[in-house]
Amino acid sequence: MHEHHDHARSWDGVGTARFNPTVLCDQCNAADGVAKRRLKLPENFSFTPTEIGQFVTSQPHGKHVLDLAMAERIYRSLWTRSENGFRRRL
């Protein structure tokens, strides 16, 4: 288990987080980084736990499966929502 936090908010509290820190399993927490690296997303972007749940399929006693196409759709959909200030954050 690991704490998952929004990388847009720095360790000194500067920035606006999209979600509060929460505890996720190791593989779900790692899925955020894997998706960002493979899709070449900004390092200071983080998927919310709910968003991770939309592109990760857990496997009992096995590796989780990532749907990178879904992760990309989630990320791209954030750019169309002007009301959340997402563009200003990154």
N, C-alpha and C positions, 0 to 999 in steps of 0.2 A: 504494500500500500504506500502511496506517495501523495504529497500535497500537490494539487494542480492549481496553478495561479495564472493570472493574466499577465503576460510578458510586457504589455503596454504600460503597466504600472511598475515603476522601478522599485527596487528594494527599499529606497528611502521614502517611499510613499508618493512620489511625484507621478502624475499621470492619472487617467481615469480608467478604472477597470470595468470591463463588460460584465464580470461576474466575481463573486466572492471566492476566495480560496476554498477548495474542497478536497476531499480525499478520494482518490481513484485507485484502481488496481494498477500495478506496474505497467501492464501492456496497454491499457487505455491511456495512461499518462504518456507513455512513449509514442502512442499513435499520433498525438498532436505533433510532435517533432518530426516523425517520419513523414507525415503528410506535408508538413511545411517544407521539408527538404526536397522531397520528390516533386512537389508542385512549384518549387522556387518561390514560396510566399515569404513575406517579410518576417525577419526573426522576431520582431516585437509584436507580431500577431499571435493570438492564441485562440483556439477553438474552445467554446464553452463546453461544459460537461454534456449538456443536451445535444449540442452539435456533434460531439464525438460519438455519442450514442446513435446518431443517424448514419455514420459511415463506418462504424466498427461492429463486427459480428463476433461475439465471444464464442470460444470453443472450450467446453469443459476439458480441463487437463491438456490443453493444446494451445497453439498460437492463435491469437485473434486474427481475423481476416479484415483487411482494410479495403473499402471501396473508394479508391482515390478519385474516381469520376464524381461520386457524390460529395466528397470533401471539396472538390473544386467548385461544384455547383453551389454549395453552402457559402464558400468564400465569395464567389462572384455575386451571389444574391445580396450580400451585405453592401456591395457597392451601389446597388439600386435603391437602397433604403436611406434616403437623405435625412430622415428624422432621427436616426440614431447617432449621427455625428461621426460615423465610422471613418469617413475620408479625412476628417480633421485629426483623428487619433494617430494615423500612420504616416 
